[in-house]
Amino acid sequence: METRVAVISIIVEKESSVEPLNNILHQYSEYIIGRMGVPYRQKNISIISIAIDAPQDKISTLAGKIGNLDGVSAKTALSGVISNE
């Protein structure tokens, strides 16, 4: 199976979307390398970066599910590194 390394950048503007976001991330936890979250209290938002190593379709599906949450935006940066596991 071919996998790629990617980073998904997430901005959460609605606190009510935090729990559904965490549930989605838990579903994909086997692919997540690391996660960093920064609360930006002055703007009442959270900024999250997810490093992931997964098949391209899993990365796209995860980013799509995140981006469909109310008050959440997500952008993905893919590396050119493709590995066969």
Biopython code that builds the backbone (N, CA, C, O; Angstrom):
import numpy as np
from Bio.PDB.StructureBuilder import StructureBuilder

atoms = [
    (1, "MET", "N", (0.844, -1.172, 0.000)),
    (1, "MET", "CA", (0.000, 0.000, 0.000)),
    (1, "MET", "C", (0.895, 1.244, 0.000)),
    (1, "MET", "O", (1.810, 1.359, 0.816)),
    (2, "GLU", "N", (0.624, 2.166, -0.916)),
    (2, "GLU", "CA", (1.375, 3.408, -0.981)),
    (2, "GLU", "C", (0.828, 4.413, 0.018)),
    (2, "GLU", "O", (-0.383, 4.598, 0.134)),
    (3, "THR", "N", (1.736, 5.059, 0.737)),
    (3, "THR", "CA", (1.328, 6.114, 1.666)),
    (3, "THR", "C", (2.106, 7.385, 1.357)),
    (3, "THR", "O", (3.172, 7.350, 0.742)),
    (4, "ARG", "N", (1.550, 8.498, 1.796)),
    (4, "ARG", "CA", (2.205, 9.798, 1.655)),
    (4, "ARG", "C", (2.227, 10.482, 3.008)),
    (4, "ARG", "O", (1.378, 10.239, 3.866)),
    (5, "VAL", "N", (3.203, 11.330, 3.175)),
    (5, "VAL", "CA", (3.269, 12.152, 4.379)),
    (5, "VAL", "C", (2.616, 13.488, 4.036)),
    (5, "VAL", "O", (2.858, 14.059, 2.973)),
    (6, "ALA", "N", (1.794, 13.968, 4.946)),
    (6, "ALA", "CA", (1.083, 15.226, 4.728)),
    (6, "ALA", "C", (0.902, 15.957, 6.044)),
    (6, "ALA", "O", (1.057, 15.387, 7.124)),
    (7, "VAL", "N", (0.570, 17.233, 5.926)),
    (7, "VAL", "CA", (0.203, 18.047, 7.076)),
    (7, "VAL", "C", (-1.162, 18.650, 6.781)),
    (7, "VAL", "O", (-1.374, 19.255, 5.730)),
    (8, "ILE", "N", (-2.077, 18.479, 7.713)),
    (8, "ILE", "CA", (-3.390, 19.105, 7.590)),
    (8, "ILE", "C", (-3.441, 20.248, 8.599)),
    (8, "ILE", "O", (-3.297, 20.042, 9.804)),
    (9, "SER", "N", (-3.650, 21.458, 8.079)),
    (9, "SER", "CA", (-3.771, 22.640, 8.935)),
    (9, "SER", "C", (-5.250, 22.928, 9.144)),
    (9, "SER", "O", (-6.030, 22.987, 8.193)),
    (10, "ILE", "N", (-5.616, 23.104, 10.401)),
    (10, "ILE", "CA", (-7.028, 23.239, 10.761)),
    (10, "ILE", "C", (-7.219, 24.502, 11.587)),
    (10, "ILE", "O", (-6.441, 24.785, 12.497)),
    (11, "ILE", "N", (-8.262, 25.255, 11.262)),
    (11, "ILE", "CA", (-8.660, 26.401, 12.096)),
    (11, "ILE", "C", (-10.087, 26.166, 12.552)),
    (11, "ILE", "O", (-10.993, 25.978, 11.740)),
    (12, "VAL", "N", (-10.275, 26.179, 13.871)),
    (12, "VAL", "CA", (-11.594, 25.948, 14.470)),
    (12, "VAL", "C", (-12.122, 27.276, 14.995)),
    (12, "VAL", "O", (-11.537, 27.881, 15.893)),
    (13, "GLU", "N", (-13.240, 27.721, 14.419)),
    (13, "GLU", "CA", (-13.843, 28.992, 14.816)),
    (13, "GLU", "C", (-15.057, 28.819, 15.724)),
    (13, "GLU", "O", (-15.486, 29.767, 16.380)),
    (14, "LYS", "N", (-15.612, 27.601, 15.760)),
    (14, "LYS", "CA", (-16.783, 27.335, 16.604)),
    (14, "LYS", "C", (-16.441, 26.247, 17.599)),
    (14, "LYS", "O", (-16.083, 25.132, 17.220)),
    (15, "GLU", "N", (-16.552, 26.577, 18.870)),
    (15, "GLU", "CA", (-16.211, 25.624, 19.924)),
    (15, "GLU", "C", (-17.084, 24.370, 19.873)),
    (15, "GLU", "O", (-16.653, 23.295, 20.291)),
    (16, "SER", "N", (-18.292, 24.504, 19.370)),
    (16, "SER", "CA", (-19.189, 23.350, 19.289)),
    (16, "SER", "C", (-18.680, 22.282, 18.315)),
    (16, "SER", "O", (-19.167, 21.152, 18.333)),
    (17, "SER", "N", (-17.713, 22.628, 17.470)),
    (17, "SER", "CA", (-17.161, 21.667, 16.513)),
    (17, "SER", "C", (-15.946, 20.924, 17.041)),
    (17, "SER", "O", (-15.431, 20.033, 16.364)),
    (18, "VAL", "N", (-15.475, 21.268, 18.235)),
    (18, "VAL", "CA", (-14.272, 20.638, 18.786)),
    (18, "VAL", "C", (-14.491, 19.146, 19.044)),
    (18, "VAL", "O", (-13.655, 18.328, 18.660)),
    (19, "GLU", "N", (-15.587, 18.787, 19.680)),
    (19, "GLU", "CA", (-15.833, 17.371, 19.976)),
    (19, "GLU", "C", (-15.993, 16.535, 18.701)),
    (19, "GLU", "O", (-15.378, 15.473, 18.602)),
    (20, "PRO", "N", (-16.804, 16.977, 17.713)),
    (20, "PRO", "CA", (-16.880, 16.201, 16.473)),
    (20, "PRO", "C", (-15.525, 16.096, 15.764)),
    (20, "PRO", "O", (-15.219, 15.063, 15.170)),
    (21, "LEU", "N", (-14.722, 17.148, 15.823)),
    (21, "LEU", "CA", (-13.384, 17.108, 15.226)),
    (21, "LEU", "C", (-12.520, 16.063, 15.914)),
    (21, "LEU", "O", (-11.858, 15.271, 15.244)),
    (22, "ASN", "N", (-12.519, 16.050, 17.228)),
    (22, "ASN", "CA", (-11.728, 15.065, 17.971)),
    (22, "ASN", "C", (-12.192, 13.636, 17.675)),
    (22, "ASN", "O", (-11.375, 12.717, 17.618)),
    (23, "ASN", "N", (-13.500, 13.449, 17.489)),
    (23, "ASN", "CA", (-14.017, 12.120, 17.146)),
    (23, "ASN", "C", (-13.505, 11.667, 15.782)),
    (23, "ASN", "O", (-13.129, 10.507, 15.614)),
    (24, "ILE", "N", (-13.487, 12.573, 14.812)),
    (24, "ILE", "CA", (-12.976, 12.250, 13.478)),
    (24, "ILE", "C", (-11.491, 11.913, 13.560)),
    (24, "ILE", "O", (-11.045, 10.927, 12.974)),
    (25, "LEU", "N", (-10.727, 12.721, 14.279)),
    (25, "LEU", "CA", (-9.285, 12.465, 14.400)),
    (25, "LEU", "C", (-9.027, 11.125, 15.078)),
    (25, "LEU", "O", (-8.078, 10.426, 14.724)),
    (26, "HIS", "N", (-9.853, 10.767, 16.036)),
    (26, "HIS", "CA", (-9.698, 9.474, 16.708)),
    (26, "HIS", "C", (-9.906, 8.313, 15.720)),
    (26, "HIS", "O", (-9.224, 7.292, 15.804)),
    (27, "GLN", "N", (-10.847, 8.480, 14.791)),
    (27, "GLN", "CA", (-11.113, 7.444, 13.790)),
    (27, "GLN", "C", (-9.888, 7.204, 12.897)),
    (27, "GLN", "O", (-9.703, 6.102, 12.380)),
    (28, "TYR", "N", (-9.060, 8.229, 12.716)),
    (28, "TYR", "CA", (-7.888, 8.136, 11.841)),
    (28, "TYR", "C", (-6.580, 8.091, 12.641)),
    (28, "TYR", "O", (-5.510, 8.350, 12.089)),
    (29, "SER", "N", (-6.658, 7.773, 13.910)),
    (29, "SER", "CA", (-5.483, 7.838, 14.786)),
    (29, "SER", "C", (-4.354, 6.907, 14.356)),
    (29, "SER", "O", (-3.190, 7.186, 14.644)),
    (30, "GLU", "N", (-4.670, 5.812, 13.677)),
    (30, "GLU", "CA", (-3.614, 4.895, 13.246)),
    (30, "GLU", "C", (-2.681, 5.532, 12.215)),
    (30, "GLU", "O", (-1.561, 5.058, 12.025)),
    (31, "TYR", "N", (-3.127, 6.598, 11.549)),
    (31, "TYR", "CA", (-2.322, 7.268, 10.535)),
    (31, "TYR", "C", (-1.632, 8.529, 11.040)),
    (31, "TYR", "O", (-0.715, 9.039, 10.395)),
    (32, "ILE", "N", (-2.069, 9.032, 12.189)),
    (32, "ILE", "CA", (-1.557, 10.316, 12.691)),
    (32, "ILE", "C", (-0.192, 10.125, 13.337)),
    (32, "ILE", "O", (-0.019, 9.311, 14.244)),
    (33, "ILE", "N", (0.777, 10.899, 12.843)),
    (33, "ILE", "CA", (2.140, 10.874, 13.384)),
    (33, "ILE", "C", (2.208, 11.768, 14.617)),
    (33, "ILE", "O", (2.806, 11.399, 15.628)),
    (34, "GLY", "N", (1.598, 12.931, 14.528)),
    (34, "GLY", "CA", (1.623, 13.878, 15.637)),
    (34, "GLY", "C", (0.602, 14.976, 15.435)),
    (34, "GLY", "O", (0.081, 15.179, 14.338)),
    (35, "ARG", "N", (0.329, 15.675, 16.515)),
    (35, "ARG", "CA", (-0.700, 16.717, 16.507)),
    (35, "ARG", "C", (-0.236, 17.852, 17.397)),
    (35, "ARG", "O", (0.293, 17.627, 18.486)),
    (36, "MET", "N", (-0.438, 19.088, 16.923)),
    (36, "MET", "CA", (-0.117, 20.245, 17.743)),
    (36, "MET", "C", (-1.310, 21.205, 17.686)),
    (36, "MET", "O", (-1.771, 21.574, 16.606)),
    (37, "GLY", "N", (-1.788, 21.594, 18.837)),
    (37, "GLY", "CA", (-2.900, 22.529, 18.904)),
    (37, "GLY", "C", (-2.512, 23.767, 19.679)),
    (37, "GLY", "O", (-1.857, 23.696, 20.719)),
    (38, "VAL", "N", (-2.935, 24.915, 19.146)),
    (38, "VAL", "CA", (-2.636, 26.192, 19.794)),
    (38, "VAL", "C", (-3.933, 26.974, 19.939)),
    (38, "VAL", "O", (-4.537, 27.358, 18.938)),
    (39, "PRO", "N", (-4.369, 27.215, 21.173)),
    (39, "PRO", "CA", (-5.550, 28.066, 21.352)),
    (39, "PRO", "C", (-5.146, 29.538, 21.200)),
    (39, "PRO", "O", (-4.220, 30.009, 21.861)),
    (40, "TYR", "N", (-5.844, 30.244, 20.332)),
    (40, "TYR", "CA", (-5.575, 31.680, 20.141)),
    (40, "TYR", "C", (-6.721, 32.417, 20.828)),
    (40, "TYR", "O", (-7.701, 32.807, 20.193)),
    (41, "ARG", "N", (-6.576, 32.597, 22.129)),
    (41, "ARG", "CA", (-7.667, 33.098, 22.964)),
    (41, "ARG", "C", (-8.122, 34.503, 22.577)),
    (41, "ARG", "O", (-9.310, 34.811, 22.677)),
    (42, "GLN", "N", (-7.209, 35.351, 22.140)),
    (42, "GLN", "CA", (-7.592, 36.716, 21.767)),
    (42, "GLN", "C", (-8.570, 36.744, 20.598)),
    (42, "GLN", "O", (-9.390, 37.655, 20.485)),
    (43, "LYS", "N", (-8.476, 35.743, 19.734)),
    (43, "LYS", "CA", (-9.369, 35.674, 18.566)),
    (43, "LYS", "C", (-10.461, 34.621, 18.748)),
    (43, "LYS", "O", (-11.328, 34.471, 17.887)),
    (44, "ASN", "N", (-10.423, 33.898, 19.856)),
    (44, "ASN", "CA", (-11.396, 32.847, 20.166)),
    (44, "ASN", "C", (-11.427, 31.755, 19.090)),
    (44, "ASN", "O", (-12.495, 31.293, 18.691)),
    (45, "ILE", "N", (-10.237, 31.351, 18.629)),
    (45, "ILE", "CA", (-10.114, 30.264, 17.664)),
    (45, "ILE", "C", (-9.034, 29.287, 18.139)),
    (45, "ILE", "O", (-8.259, 29.594, 19.045)),
    (46, "SER", "N", (-8.998, 28.134, 17.524)),
    (46, "SER", "CA", (-7.928, 27.168, 17.775)),
    (46, "SER", "C", (-7.257, 26.847, 16.453)),
    (46, "SER", "O", (-7.917, 26.736, 15.420)),
    (47, "ILE", "N", (-5.941, 26.699, 16.491)),
    (47, "ILE", "CA", (-5.143, 26.370, 15.316)),
    (47, "ILE", "C", (-4.501, 25.011, 15.589)),
    (47, "ILE", "O", (-3.809, 24.826, 16.590)),
    (48, "ILE", "N", (-4.742, 24.068, 14.683)),
    (48, "ILE", "CA", (-4.274, 22.695, 14.884)),
    (48, "ILE", "C", (-3.529, 22.241, 13.640)),
    (48, "ILE", "O", (-3.959, 22.499, 12.517)),
    (49, "SER", "N", (-2.404, 21.560, 13.851)),
    (49, "SER", "CA", (-1.662, 20.931, 12.757)),
    (49, "SER", "C", (-1.606, 19.435, 13.021)),
    (49, "SER", "O", (-1.299, 18.996, 14.129)),
    (50, "ILE", "N", (-1.908, 18.663, 11.989)),
    (50, "ILE", "CA", (-1.884, 17.210, 12.079)),
    (50, "ILE", "C", (-0.866, 16.697, 11.065)),
    (50, "ILE", "O", (-0.996, 16.960, 9.869)),
    (51, "ALA", "N", (0.145, 15.968, 11.534)),
    (51, "ALA", "CA", (1.082, 15.285, 10.636)),
    (51, "ALA", "C", (0.566, 13.870, 10.451)),
    (51, "ALA", "O", (0.237, 13.191, 11.424)),
    (52, "ILE", "N", (0.495, 13.420, 9.190)),
    (52, "ILE", "CA", (-0.133, 12.140, 8.891)),
    (52, "ILE", "C", (0.669, 11.386, 7.838)),
    (52, "ILE", "O", (1.263, 11.992, 6.946)),
    (53, "ASP", "N", (0.680, 10.075, 7.947)),
    (53, "ASP", "CA", (1.293, 9.190, 6.949)),
    (53, "ASP", "C", (0.231, 8.161, 6.594)),
    (53, "ASP", "O", (-0.029, 7.241, 7.369)),
    (54, "ALA", "N", (-0.384, 8.312, 5.426)),
    (54, "ALA", "CA", (-1.538, 7.488, 5.069)),
    (54, "ALA", "C", (-1.680, 7.392, 3.561)),
    (54, "ALA", "O", (-1.051, 8.154, 2.826)),
    (55, "PRO", "N", (-2.500, 6.463, 3.095)),
    (55, "PRO", "CA", (-2.817, 6.428, 1.667)),
    (55, "PRO", "C", (-3.502, 7.738, 1.245)),
    (55, "PRO", "O", (-4.208, 8.362, 2.037)),
    (56, "GLN", "N", (-3.285, 8.135, 0.011)),
    (56, "GLN", "CA", (-3.833, 9.391, -0.497)),
    (56, "GLN", "C", (-5.341, 9.506, -0.269)),
    (56, "GLN", "O", (-5.821, 10.574, 0.111)),
    (57, "ASP", "N", (-6.091, 8.432, -0.491)),
    (57, "ASP", "CA", (-7.542, 8.505, -0.324)),
    (57, "ASP", "C", (-7.935, 8.742, 1.132)),
    (57, "ASP", "O", (-8.926, 9.422, 1.398)),
    (58, "LYS", "N", (-7.178, 8.194, 2.072)),
    (58, "LYS", "CA", (-7.469, 8.416, 3.502)),
    (58, "LYS", "C", (-7.197, 9.870, 3.882)),
    (58, "LYS", "O", (-7.956, 10.472, 4.641)),
    (59, "ILE", "N", (-6.111, 10.429, 3.352)),
    (59, "ILE", "CA", (-5.783, 11.839, 3.629)),
    (59, "ILE", "C", (-6.898, 12.741, 3.106)),
    (59, "ILE", "O", (-7.365, 13.637, 3.809)),
    (60, "SER", "N", (-7.317, 12.498, 1.872)),
    (60, "SER", "CA", (-8.370, 13.319, 1.260)),
    (60, "SER", "C", (-9.690, 13.191, 2.007)),
    (60, "SER", "O", (-10.380, 14.185, 2.229)),
    (61, "THR", "N", (-10.043, 11.966, 2.394)),
    (61, "THR", "CA", (-11.290, 11.751, 3.119)),
    (61, "THR", "C", (-11.258, 12.440, 4.474)),
    (61, "THR", "O", (-12.229, 13.086, 4.869)),
    (62, "LEU", "N", (-10.151, 12.303, 5.183)),
    (62, "LEU", "CA", (-10.012, 12.957, 6.489)),
    (62, "LEU", "C", (-10.142, 14.467, 6.351)),
    (62, "LEU", "O", (-10.910, 15.089, 7.086)),
    (63, "ALA", "N", (-9.409, 15.062, 5.426)),
    (63, "ALA", "CA", (-9.466, 16.516, 5.233)),
    (63, "ALA", "C", (-10.875, 16.963, 4.849)),
    (63, "ALA", "O", (-11.335, 18.013, 5.296)),
    (64, "GLY", "N", (-11.560, 16.175, 4.027)),
    (64, "GLY", "CA", (-12.923, 16.512, 3.634)),
    (64, "GLY", "C", (-13.888, 16.475, 4.798)),
    (64, "GLY", "O", (-14.722, 17.368, 4.948)),
    (65, "LYS", "N", (-13.780, 15.440, 5.628)),
    (65, "LYS", "CA", (-14.653, 15.344, 6.806)),
    (65, "LYS", "C", (-14.412, 16.518, 7.752)),
    (65, "LYS", "O", (-15.359, 17.086, 8.296)),
    (66, "ILE", "N", (-13.150, 16.876, 7.943)),
    (66, "ILE", "CA", (-12.829, 18.003, 8.825)),
    (66, "ILE", "C", (-13.393, 19.293, 8.254)),
    (66, "ILE", "O", (-14.020, 20.074, 8.971)),
    (67, "GLY", "N", (-13.173, 19.517, 6.963)),
    (67, "GLY", "CA", (-13.637, 20.744, 6.319)),
    (67, "GLY", "C", (-15.141, 20.886, 6.268)),
    (67, "GLY", "O", (-15.650, 21.997, 6.123)),
    (68, "ASN", "N", (-15.871, 19.774, 6.386)),
    (68, "ASN", "CA", (-17.337, 19.824, 6.378)),
    (68, "ASN", "C", (-17.935, 20.181, 7.731)),
    (68, "ASN", "O", (-19.137, 20.425, 7.829)),
    (69, "LEU", "N", (-17.123, 20.216, 8.763)),
    (69, "LEU", "CA", (-17.635, 20.605, 10.084)),
    (69, "LEU", "C", (-17.941, 22.098, 10.091)),
    (69, "LEU", "O", (-17.231, 22.896, 9.478)),
    (70, "ASP", "N", (-18.999, 22.455, 10.787)),
    (70, "ASP", "CA", (-19.407, 23.853, 10.883)),
    (70, "ASP", "C", (-18.356, 24.683, 11.621)),
    (70, "ASP", "O", (-17.965, 24.337, 12.735)),
    (71, "GLY", "N", (-17.903, 25.758, 11.015)),
    (71, "GLY", "CA", (-16.945, 26.640, 11.665)),
    (71, "GLY", "C", (-15.523, 26.118, 11.666)),
    (71, "GLY", "O", (-14.696, 26.581, 12.451)),
    (72, "VAL", "N", (-15.221, 25.150, 10.790)),
    (72, "VAL", "CA", (-13.879, 24.563, 10.725)),
    (72, "VAL", "C", (-13.381, 24.640, 9.287)),
    (72, "VAL", "O", (-14.113, 24.311, 8.353)),
    (73, "SER", "N", (-12.138, 25.076, 9.111)),
    (73, "SER", "CA", (-11.525, 25.049, 7.784)),
    (73, "SER", "C", (-10.256, 24.212, 7.846)),
    (73, "SER", "O", (-9.577, 24.157, 8.871)),
    (74, "ALA", "N", (-9.947, 23.556, 6.719)),
    (74, "ALA", "CA", (-8.782, 22.670, 6.676)),
    (74, "ALA", "C", (-8.101, 22.785, 5.311)),
    (74, "ALA", "O", (-8.761, 22.879, 4.276)),
    (75, "LYS", "N", (-6.786, 22.777, 5.335)),
    (75, "LYS", "CA", (-5.972, 22.767, 4.117)),
    (75, "LYS", "C", (-4.906, 21.702, 4.288)),
    (75, "LYS", "O", (-4.387, 21.492, 5.384)),
    (76, "THR", "N", (-4.585, 21.029, 3.184)),
    (76, "THR", "CA", (-3.625, 19.934, 3.226)),
    (76, "THR", "C", (-2.403, 20.253, 2.385)),
    (76, "THR", "O", (-2.528, 20.746, 1.264)),
    (77, "ALA", "N", (-1.230, 19.976, 2.915)),
    (77, "ALA", "CA", (0.026, 20.051, 2.168)),
    (77, "ALA", "C", (0.595, 18.652, 2.108)),
    (77, "ALA", "O", (0.853, 18.030, 3.139)),
    (78, "LEU", "N", (0.790, 18.155, 0.892)),
    (78, "LEU", "CA", (1.293, 16.809, 0.683)),
    (78, "LEU", "C", (2.775, 16.824, 0.335)),
    (78, "LEU", "O", (3.229, 17.685, -0.418)),
    (79, "SER", "N", (3.518, 15.887, 0.873)),
    (79, "SER", "CA", (4.924, 15.750, 0.496)),
    (79, "SER", "C", (4.999, 14.960, -0.804)),
    (79, "SER", "O", (4.042, 14.294, -1.199)),
    (80, "GLY", "N", (6.124, 15.044, -1.447)),
    (80, "GLY", "CA", (6.354, 14.251, -2.647)),
    (80, "GLY", "C", (6.822, 12.851, -2.325)),
    (80, "GLY", "O", (6.995, 12.029, -3.224)),
    (81, "VAL", "N", (7.027, 12.573, -1.051)),
    (81, "VAL", "CA", (7.529, 11.276, -0.626)),
    (81, "VAL", "C", (6.399, 10.261, -0.598)),
    (81, "VAL", "O", (5.430, 10.412, 0.147)),
    (82, "ILE", "N", (6.531, 9.232, -1.412)),
    (82, "ILE", "CA", (5.553, 8.137, -1.440)),
    (82, "ILE", "C", (6.293, 6.876, -1.038)),
    (82, "ILE", "O", (7.343, 6.564, -1.599)),
    (83, "SER", "N", (5.757, 6.154, -0.079)),
    (83, "SER", "CA", (6.405, 4.914, 0.352)),
    (83, "SER", "C", (5.453, 3.750, 0.209)),
    (83, "SER", "O", (4.235, 3.917, 0.264)),
    (84, "ASN", "N", (6.005, 2.591, 0.028)),
    (84, "ASN", "CA", (5.219, 1.353, -0.034)),
    (84, "ASN", "C", (5.412, 0.606, 1.263)),
    (84, "ASN", "O", (6.535, 0.256, 1.625)),
    (85, "GLU", "N", (4.337, 0.363, 1.957)),
    (85, "GLU", "CA", (4.431, -0.362, 3.214)),
    (85, "GLU", "C", (3.991, -1.782, 3.053)),
    (85, "GLU", "O", (4.006, -2.546, 4.019)),
]
sb = StructureBuilder()
sb.init_structure("model")
sb.init_model(0)
sb.init_chain("A")
sb.init_seg("    ")
for serial, (resi, resn, name, xyz) in enumerate(atoms, 1):
    if name == "N":
        sb.init_residue(resn, " ", resi, " ")
    sb.init_atom(name, np.array(xyz, "f"), 0.0, 1.0, " ", f" {name:<3s}", serial, name[0])
structure = sb.get_structure()
